[in-house]
Structures are given as C-alpha cells and as structure tokens.
C-alpha cells in the first residue's frame, strides 16, 4: 500500500477517527479534576479516595501505555485502537454508574487500561496510514484538533456537572466511542510494523504496574498500617523491573537509552515538571470550589488560559527551539511556570478570576508552551532513530507517572486527610504550601535543564 494522500476522504476519515479517539482521553483528563468535589459529596468519599479516582487512571495508563503501543505495532494498529476505544467506553459506563467510591476507583483503573491501548494507537494509525510526505500535515491536524478537544473539556464538563450530574462526564463517552469505532472501521486501513516481532514484555509491564501501585499506595496512605508493606512491594517490583528489562531480549523499556545523558536529563526534567503540573491542577480546582465558592463550570473555565496558550503558542515554541536550541526554552519555560504558580498563591476566599487566577495561569501557560515542543524534540533526538517511538512512549509514561506520584504524595505532605477538602480553612492553608512545593519542583526542572540539556541537538534522520 502506497499510503493515504492528504485531502482525500480517506485522509479526513483517518484524522477524524484518531482525533475522536484521543479526544476521549483528553476530555476525561481535563474534566475529572473539576468533578472531584461533586463526586466526593455524592459518594461520601475521603480525600484519599479522591486521589485514587485521579491516580487509578494514571497508574494503569502510565504502566501499560508502552505495552499498548507494542500490541498495536504487532497485532494491527486499527484493531488495538478499536479494542481500546470499546474498552474505554465500557469502563466509562461503569464509572458513570458507580454506586460507591471504591467501584469508581476500580472503573478508573479499567479506563486507564483502555486508554493505554487507545492513546498510542491514535497517532500510530496516522503514522502508518499516510504517505511519508503527508504525515506532518496529518499529525498537525490531529494535534490541533486534539487541543480543541482539551479546550472544550472544562466547558462541556462544567455544564454537565452543574446542570445534570458528574456521571455524565463519563456517560458522554459512549456515543463518542461508537462514532470513533464506526469511523475507524469505515476509513482507517490496517497497518503493522513489519519489524515488530518476538514476545511481548508482559513481565516488565506487570512489574512496572506493581512498582507504581505500591509506591502510590505508600504515598497516599503515608503513616497508615499498610504504608511500609506497600513501599516494600513498590521497591521490590522496581528492582525486579530493572532486572527483567536488562535480561529480556526485547524489553518494554530499553534501559540502554538512559545511558545517554541528554535522554536521562530530559526525562528527569519531565518527571518533576509534570509532577508539578498535575498537582497544581488538582489543588487549584479544589481551591476555587472549596475556598473560592466557584461552581464546577466556573472552576473548569478558570483553567482555560493554559489550554489557549498551548493552542496558540506551542508550535512557535518548537520553532524558537529550532533556531536557538532547546536549553534556553527548557530552562526558562519551567521558571516562568514557577512564577505563575507563585502568583496563584493569592487565590483565596475573595478570589477574582481576572486579577488572581488569569494572570498566574497565563504566565504558567506561556512557560508550558515554551517548554513542551523542545522537550519532545530533545527526547527524540537523544534516541537512535529506530527506537524513537519507544523513546516518545517512555517520555509520555514518565510524564503521567510524575502527575500520579505528585497527586499521591502532596496532599499528605501538606497536612490534608479525610474530609479536609470540604473544610475551607484547612484546605486554604494546605493549598499555599502545595503551590510553594510545586514552584520548587518547577525551579528544579529549569535548573536541571540549564546544566544537563545541550544548547544544540542533532537532527534525526528521515
């Protein structure tokens, strides 16, 4: 097959299917934080349960996303994408019908598993289906339309939560998933990676999941009866993961990639920056609702400056890095994000959006837009050309793991527990400490980039 040409009906169908599929995960990613308070009140959930409602999804997604990409390369990208979409929809149905917080947490873990099949497949279908000369345009369209989906998330989610129920942020996925599956079957050609062969690294995936689960449990339950057991399990699984990945002929994570200083530094920077990003969105949305008195729609729309900055300026950040190299954008991006985070310290009981929220989030969004494209380019350039897909997947998993660990650890670290998220005075005090901690993480990311990221990177071969 020569490949799909841009401008044809098949091209539009492929992009539509891939965008709708990835849009499902983007939509849930932007609205669940907005819904947490409503979920907590409806299900009488504790703070740790709210953490797991967020983290259950990230845990399975971060652990299995590389395995999902490998399955698509070998079994068929469209096939695995469709399976992931159906899985995600069924898990969303369970989320929407969940009678208790415990059931919702399990459903969110299952949703993350579906996302791990769906997310890598959405881009891989475009990569495999289009002619080489048309892939950049197709990926650009996919990225831009996906950004619009992320921007619409707070608006759609807030409207559903305020005028119907938080359950509809999950149930709305069902018709969208049905449309995605129909488009995929109607327009997307099946593709595989002819170089993909050998066994799947199931042991590596299982150990990665146990390592993240044990660590997350220990951080969330800090001081509880199971803390040390969970920490021990996480540590043992992490050691086992390294051993297995070293000995496996085709590992899920080729550890040799981390021998490259730039690759290791870029992923370390990703971990701390995305940890801060995940924690900021978790705390800010709850602060606006618990302390500021915002409803779900207002809290969701309050975060739009970040999305708008990304939509308008992320590509220009990439172009700037091509001219001046990645070190400066990857240094000053996180530092600008830290400055915006410190501005958000003023968000309190008398919050005024245009004065207290919009300026800080705009500065934060500008820093994020400056950093994202150079970070991705640096990770890909530091890896051999034949494993750039794996390198990108590792960086994606590291970003999600950063958010997962931060949301698990930070609430306990700043003194929150039980029903404290419903207490304006206690939450307001903890919020300030959390924002300072996030600003420190961002400064660490900027300093790390300045000393460890080269001023120029190689251009990957075509």
Secondary structure, 3 states (H helix, E strand, C coil): CCCECCCCHHHHHHHHHHHHHHHHHHHHHHHHHHHHHHHHHHHCCCHHHHHHHHHHHHHHHHHHHHHHHHHHHHHCHHHHHHHHHHHHHHHHHHHHHCCCHHHHHHHHHHHHHHHHHHHHHHHHHHHHHECHHHHHHHHHHHHHHHHHHHHHHHHHHHHHHHHCCCCHHHHCHHHHHHHHHHHHHHHCCCCCCCCCCCCCCHHHHHHHHHHHHHHHHHHHCCCCCCHHHHHHHHHHHHHHHHHHHHHCCCCCCCHHHHHCHHHHHHHHHHHHHHHHHHHHHHHHHHHHHHCCCCCHHHHHHHCHHHHHHHHHHHHHHHHHHHHHCHHHHHHHHHHHHHHHHHHHHHCCCCCCHHHHHHHHHHHHHHHHHHHHHHHHHHHHHCCCHHHHHHHHHHHHHHHHHHHHHHHHHHHHHCCCCCCHHHCHHHHHHHHHHHHHHHHHHHHHHHHHHHHHCCCCCCCCCC
